[in-house]
Amino acid sequence: LETVKYWFVMHAFAFAVSFFALMLMNGVVNLATTLPSAPGYIGTFDGPGIEVLKVFGVSPAVAAGYTLVLHAALWLPITLLGFWYMARESLSWQEFTRAAEEKSPTVPTPQTQEG
């Protein structure tokens, strides 16, 4: 289903690849985002996506533009929805921080032996 969004965004750019190519790109970038990365998968999404499109004959500049717009189209709606739910539930970042601190286990300090 996510590949359908890839397909719709592709129509805003001056290139066309098969739906199979977009499915392959989807799989590759989703696997790449399992690697440790910056928030929002910056770099781990974009780099592999550009490379897959280049394999299918898309120019590097067009591939980069498409991948960046696609990344925003995938990231922005769910992020805005999250902010909307935070506002709806009257949550703040401080509450998340406090909850994380309460759940984090306390590390015992090593005791020194006096001999």
Secondary structure, DSSP 8 states (H G I E B T S, - for coil): -HHHHHHHHHTTSS----HHHHHHHHHHHHHHTTS--SGGGTTTTHHHHHHHHHHTT--HHHHHHHHHHHHHHHHHHHHHHHHHHHHHTT--HHHHHHHHHHHS-----------
